[in-house]
Amino acid sequence: MLSVAQAARRVCTTVSTIRSWIVNGRAIALERPRNSYRLPGWQFESAMWEAIPQLAAALDTNQGWALLGFLESPCGALNGRTPRQAIEQGDLRRVLQAGLAESY
């Protein structure tokens, strides 16, 4: 888990850009006391970064805990893989289908 400043350094951007991504649901962030955040570092990998907005739309949420919970929970529709594992293995389409089923 990264702080906002660490995330900004990792992707060579500014803290304000990371905060904007958090507010707009572009980045998964878990809120902590005193308005601070922790961000999963793996979301900045190419496959995940491209998948997050699509997944947020499929689940109809940009809440960090909801997205993280979905991504890290084994799913029968994905043969027991977590959605994160499936996305990393190139199976975004099935993850989105599972997300749509989950949101109903």
N, CA, C and O of each residue as an XYZ file, in Angstrom:
416
protein
N       0.848     -1.178      0.000
C       0.000      0.000      0.000
C       0.894      1.242      0.000
O       1.902      1.317      0.702
N       0.488      2.188     -0.799
C       1.276      3.403     -0.974
C       0.544      4.613     -0.400
O      -0.686      4.665     -0.401
N       1.302      5.569      0.084
C       0.720      6.860      0.434
C       0.467      7.606     -0.874
O       0.904      7.166     -1.937
N      -0.227      8.714     -0.798
C      -0.480      9.522     -1.988
C       0.851      9.990     -2.587
O       1.034      9.947     -3.803
N       1.766     10.431     -1.744
C       3.074     10.901     -2.227
C       3.857      9.764     -2.883
O       4.482      9.972     -3.923
N       3.834      8.581     -2.302
C       4.530      7.438     -2.895
C       3.923      7.062     -4.242
O       4.644      6.751     -5.190
N       2.603      7.092     -4.321
C       1.927      6.785     -5.587
C       2.319      7.809     -6.654
O       2.569      7.448     -7.804
N       2.369      9.074     -6.272
C       2.757     10.126     -7.222
C       4.168      9.890     -7.740
O       4.424     10.035     -8.936
N       5.076      9.531     -6.857
C       6.448      9.247     -7.296
C       6.489      8.023     -8.217
O       7.218      8.007     -9.209
N       5.701      7.002     -7.877
C       5.724      5.770     -8.678
C       5.311      6.025    -10.120
O       5.901      5.465    -11.044
N       4.301      6.868    -10.319
C       3.805      7.104    -11.682
C       4.259      8.445    -12.259
O       3.744      8.905    -13.278
N       5.233      9.060    -11.587
C       5.835     10.310    -12.076
C       4.798     11.395    -12.325
O       4.735     11.981    -13.407
N       3.996     11.650    -11.314
C       3.006     12.723    -11.401
C       3.004     13.474    -10.074
O       3.868     13.257     -9.225
N       2.038     14.345     -9.909
C       1.979     15.159     -8.700
C       0.988     14.586     -7.694
O       0.115     13.791     -8.039
N       1.144     15.007     -6.454
C       0.213     14.616     -5.402
C      -1.187     15.109     -5.742
O      -2.167     14.403     -5.504
N      -1.291     16.301     -6.292
C      -2.626     16.828     -6.628
C      -3.285     15.998     -7.725
O      -4.505     15.839     -7.722
N      -2.510     15.474     -8.650
C      -3.088     14.610     -9.688
C      -3.616     13.321     -9.063
O      -4.714     12.875     -9.394
N      -2.846     12.728     -8.171
C      -3.296     11.504     -7.490
C      -4.576     11.798     -6.723
O      -5.525     11.017     -6.788
N      -4.617     12.904     -6.002
C      -5.830     13.260     -5.246
C      -7.018     13.462     -6.180
O      -8.141     13.087     -5.840
N      -6.787     14.045     -7.340
C      -7.851     14.217     -8.329
C      -8.341     12.858     -8.813
O      -9.546     12.641     -8.936
N      -7.417     11.944     -9.086
C      -7.803     10.599     -9.504
C      -8.649      9.921     -8.440
O      -9.610      9.222     -8.763
N      -8.302     10.121     -7.170
C      -9.065      9.521     -6.068
C     -10.487     10.076     -6.058
O     -11.454      9.317     -5.996
N     -10.609     11.390     -6.119
C     -11.925     12.044     -6.077
C     -12.793     11.617     -7.253
O     -14.002     11.437     -7.106
N     -12.169     11.454     -8.431
C     -12.912     11.113     -9.642
C     -13.083      9.614     -9.856
O     -13.635      9.193    -10.872
N     -12.610      8.802     -8.903
C     -12.768      7.361     -9.029
C     -11.819      6.718    -10.016
O     -12.048      5.586    -10.441
N     -10.761      7.414    -10.391
C      -9.789      6.866    -11.339
C      -8.788      5.941    -10.653
O      -8.215      5.049    -11.278
N      -8.589      6.170     -9.360
C      -7.641      5.356     -8.595
C      -8.353      4.789     -7.377
O      -9.206      5.443     -6.775
N      -7.990      3.565     -7.027
C      -8.530      2.935     -5.817
C      -7.759      3.472     -4.624
O      -6.534      3.364     -4.563
N      -8.484      4.048     -3.680
C      -7.852      4.597     -2.486
C      -8.693      4.239     -1.273
O      -9.922      4.301     -1.309
N      -8.021      3.869     -0.218
C      -8.686      3.541      1.035
C      -8.478      4.694      1.991
O      -7.345      5.049      2.317
N      -9.579      5.278      2.440
C      -9.490      6.449      3.311
C      -9.060      6.046      4.707
O      -9.505      5.036      5.253
N      -8.192      6.853      5.262
C      -7.691      6.647      6.622
C      -7.999      7.887      7.446
O      -8.437      8.900      6.900
N      -7.778      7.819      8.744
C      -8.036      8.997      9.583
C      -7.274     10.234      9.095
O      -6.215     10.127      8.477
N      -7.825     11.371      9.379
C      -7.242     12.668      9.038
C      -7.087     12.890      7.543
O      -6.120     13.498      7.086
N      -8.061     12.384      6.788
C      -8.119     12.628      5.343
C      -6.872     12.148      4.601
O      -6.447     12.769      3.627
N      -6.294     11.054      5.058
C      -5.178     10.473      4.319
C      -5.662      9.207      3.632
O      -6.715      8.666      3.970
N      -4.892      8.747      2.674
C      -5.283      7.592      1.873
C      -4.121      6.622      1.727
O      -2.955      6.997      1.848
N      -4.467      5.364      1.463
C      -3.511      4.335      1.075
C      -4.023      3.759     -0.241
O      -5.216      3.501     -0.400
N      -3.115      3.565     -1.165
C      -3.467      3.087     -2.500
C      -2.719      1.787     -2.792
O      -1.509      1.712     -2.582
N      -3.420      0.770     -3.270
C      -2.726     -0.457     -3.672
C      -1.760     -0.153     -4.826
O      -2.156      0.403     -5.850
N      -0.521     -0.518     -4.648
C       0.484     -0.234     -5.669
C       0.250     -0.977     -6.967
O       0.601     -0.480     -8.037
N      -0.343     -2.170     -6.889
C      -0.548     -2.977     -8.099
C      -1.512     -2.338     -9.098
O      -1.521     -2.711    -10.271
N      -2.325     -1.377     -8.643
C      -3.284     -0.782     -9.580
C      -2.607      0.058    -10.661
O      -3.233      0.387    -11.668
N      -1.351      0.404    -10.464
C      -0.656      1.228    -11.436
C       0.050      0.401    -12.522
O       0.688      0.958    -13.416
N      -0.071     -0.923    -12.436
C       0.428     -1.779    -13.516
C      -0.531     -1.630    -14.702
O      -1.722     -1.381    -14.515
N      -0.018     -1.781    -15.890
C      -0.763     -1.483    -17.117
C      -2.145     -2.147    -17.198
O      -3.144     -1.464    -17.423
N      -2.208     -3.457    -17.019
C      -3.489     -4.166    -17.159
C      -4.509     -3.680    -16.141
O      -5.678     -3.481    -16.474
N      -4.074     -3.489    -14.911
C      -5.002     -3.044    -13.864
C      -5.424     -1.594    -14.095
O      -6.595     -1.250    -13.934
N      -4.473     -0.754    -14.469
C      -4.767      0.662    -14.644
C      -5.838      0.875    -15.703
O      -6.707      1.734    -15.553
N      -5.773      0.100    -16.762
C      -6.771      0.220    -17.818
C      -8.108     -0.389    -17.415
O      -9.153      0.020    -17.923
N      -8.087     -1.361    -16.510
C      -9.306     -2.062    -16.112
C     -10.120     -1.325    -15.055
O     -11.343     -1.461    -15.017
N      -9.477     -0.562    -14.212
C     -10.167      0.030    -13.059
C     -11.373      0.885    -13.453
O     -12.435      0.700    -12.859
N     -11.278      1.807    -14.414
C     -12.469      2.588    -14.751
C     -13.622      1.724    -15.274
O     -14.788      1.979    -14.971
N     -13.285      0.709    -16.056
C     -14.324     -0.185    -16.586
C     -14.977     -0.974    -15.456
O     -16.195     -1.153    -15.434
N     -14.172     -1.434    -14.538
C     -14.691     -2.194    -13.408
C     -15.549     -1.311    -12.501
O     -16.608     -1.735    -12.037
N     -15.095     -0.093    -12.253
C     -15.879      0.835    -11.434
C     -17.242      1.099    -12.078
O     -18.254      1.189    -11.382
N     -17.264      1.222    -13.393
C     -18.531      1.430    -14.097
C     -19.416      0.189    -13.994
O     -20.623      0.303    -13.777
N     -18.820     -0.998    -14.149
C     -19.607     -2.233    -14.081
C     -20.205     -2.441    -12.695
O     -21.328     -2.927    -12.564
N     -19.455     -2.074    -11.670
C     -19.940     -2.222    -10.294
C     -20.726     -1.005     -9.817
O     -21.328     -1.029     -8.743
N     -20.717      0.053    -10.614
C     -21.404      1.303    -10.294
C     -20.929      1.878     -8.961
O     -21.735      2.302     -8.133
N     -19.608      1.888     -8.766
C     -19.037      2.486     -7.561
C     -17.607      2.917     -7.822
O     -16.919      2.333     -8.659
N     -17.167      3.924     -7.118
C     -15.755      4.271     -7.111
C     -15.223      4.236     -5.679
O     -14.158      4.781     -5.389
N     -15.974      3.590     -4.792
C     -15.558      3.446     -3.402
C     -14.398      2.449     -3.312
O     -14.504      1.310     -3.768
N     -13.305      2.895     -2.723
C     -12.099      2.089     -2.656
C     -12.286      0.727     -2.011
O     -11.824     -0.284     -2.542
N     -12.970      0.694     -0.854
C     -13.156     -0.586     -0.161
C     -14.004     -1.546     -0.983
O     -13.734     -2.747     -1.003
N     -15.025     -1.034     -1.661
C     -15.885     -1.898     -2.480
C     -15.100     -2.476     -3.654
O     -15.209     -3.668     -3.942
N     -14.320     -1.653     -4.328
C     -13.529     -2.132     -5.460
C     -12.455     -3.115     -5.003
O     -12.254     -4.157     -5.626
N     -11.773     -2.780     -3.924
C     -10.735     -3.670     -3.420
C     -11.321     -5.006     -2.976
O     -10.751     -6.062     -3.252
N     -12.456     -4.955     -2.292
C     -13.106     -6.189     -1.854
C     -13.478     -7.081     -3.023
O     -13.284     -8.295     -2.971
N     -14.010     -6.483     -4.073
C     -14.362     -7.261     -5.257
C     -13.109     -7.842     -5.907
O     -13.074     -9.028     -6.235
N     -12.097     -7.028     -6.092
C     -10.890     -7.466     -6.793
C     -10.113     -8.551     -6.061
O      -9.433     -9.358     -6.694
N     -10.205     -8.579     -4.746
C      -9.397     -9.522     -3.968
C     -10.174    -10.735     -3.456
O      -9.611    -11.558     -2.734
N     -11.449    -10.865     -3.812
C     -12.262    -11.995     -3.344
C     -12.356    -13.073     -4.423
O     -12.710    -12.776     -5.564
N     -12.042    -14.324     -4.071
C     -12.186    -15.402     -5.054
C     -13.616    -15.449     -5.597
O     -14.579    -15.202     -4.871
N     -13.733    -15.770     -6.882
C     -15.027    -15.725     -7.554
C     -15.260    -17.033     -8.307
O     -14.423    -17.455     -9.105
N     -16.399    -17.666     -8.051
C     -16.739    -18.910     -8.737
C     -16.817    -18.743    -10.239
O     -16.430    -19.644    -10.983
N     -17.312    -17.602    -10.700
C     -17.426    -17.354    -12.140
C     -16.058    -17.249    -12.817
O     -15.956    -17.297    -14.043
N     -15.016    -17.104    -12.006
C     -13.651    -17.001    -12.541
C     -12.822    -18.226    -12.146
O     -11.595    -18.167    -12.060
N     -13.522    -19.329    -11.909
C     -12.864    -20.586    -11.526
C     -12.037    -20.455    -10.255
O     -10.962    -21.044    -10.138
N     -12.546    -19.680     -9.309
C     -11.886    -19.526     -8.019
C     -10.798    -18.476     -7.970
O     -10.260    -18.183     -6.902
N     -10.469    -17.905     -9.120
C      -9.474    -16.823     -9.125
C     -10.109    -15.556     -8.567
O     -11.330    -15.400     -8.580
N      -9.269    -14.663     -8.082
C      -9.773    -13.339     -7.739
C      -9.886    -12.542     -9.035
O      -9.168    -12.829     -9.992
N     -10.760    -11.560     -9.086
C     -10.819    -10.716    -10.277
C      -9.467    -10.082    -10.605
O      -9.112     -9.940    -11.775
N      -8.727     -9.707     -9.584
C      -7.393     -9.143     -9.836
C      -6.515    -10.150    -10.573
O      -5.859     -9.793    -11.551
N      -6.493    -11.389    -10.124
C      -5.689    -12.416    -10.797
C      -6.150    -12.592    -12.242
O      -5.332    -12.688    -13.157
N      -7.463    -12.634    -12.437
C      -7.999    -12.825    -13.784
C      -7.608    -11.666    -14.707
O      -7.258    -11.891    -15.866
N      -7.664    -10.448    -14.211
C      -7.279     -9.291    -15.019
C      -5.790     -9.375    -15.362
O      -5.393     -9.137    -16.503
N      -4.978     -9.713    -14.373
C      -3.536     -9.822    -14.607
C      -3.219    -10.930    -15.610
O      -2.173    -10.900    -16.258
N      -4.119    -11.909    -15.741
C      -3.944    -13.002    -16.694
C      -4.647    -12.720    -18.029
O      -4.743    -13.603    -18.882
N      -5.136    -11.490    -18.206
C      -5.721    -11.095    -19.481
C      -7.188    -11.418    -19.660
O      -7.669    -11.461    -20.792
N      -7.910    -11.647    -18.584
C      -9.312    -12.072    -18.678
C     -10.283    -10.981    -18.196
O     -11.229    -11.260    -17.460
N     -10.036     -9.761    -18.614
C     -10.863     -8.636    -18.185
C     -12.331     -8.817    -18.560
O     -13.215     -8.489    -17.768
N     -12.598     -9.330    -19.748
C     -13.995     -9.488    -20.189
C     -14.799    -10.318    -19.184
O     -15.910     -9.937    -18.817
N     -14.247    -11.443    -18.739
C     -14.960    -12.286    -17.768
C     -15.104    -11.588    -16.423
O     -16.111    -11.764    -15.737
N     -14.114    -10.804    -16.046
C     -14.208    -10.056    -14.789
C     -15.336     -9.040    -14.874
O     -16.109     -8.889    -13.929
N     -15.434     -8.352    -15.986
C     -16.513     -7.369    -16.153
C     -17.878     -8.039    -16.123
O     -18.825     -7.492    -15.558
N     -17.986     -9.218    -16.725
C     -19.236     -9.963    -16.675
C     -19.564    -10.362    -15.232
O     -20.714    -10.267    -14.804
N     -18.562    -10.801    -14.500
C     -18.772    -11.163    -13.088
C     -19.154     -9.915    -12.289
O     -19.992     -9.985    -11.389
N     -18.539     -8.775    -12.619
C     -18.876     -7.537    -11.933
C     -20.304     -7.094    -12.185
O     -20.982     -6.616    -11.276
N     -20.766     -7.254    -13.425
C     -22.144     -6.920    -13.744
C     -23.107     -7.828    -12.999
O     -24.135     -7.370    -12.500
N     -22.782     -9.112    -12.920
C     -23.628    -10.043    -12.189
C     -23.640     -9.694    -10.717
O     -24.679     -9.798    -10.066
N     -22.499     -9.281    -10.179
C     -22.354     -8.919     -8.769
C     -23.186     -7.682     -8.421
O     -23.706     -7.572     -7.310
N     -23.310     -6.763     -9.365
C     -23.970     -5.498     -9.072
C     -25.483     -5.598     -9.071
O     -26.155     -4.635     -8.702
N     -26.045     -6.740     -9.474
C     -27.499     -6.906     -9.485
C     -27.981     -7.596     -8.227
O     -29.181     -7.819     -8.066
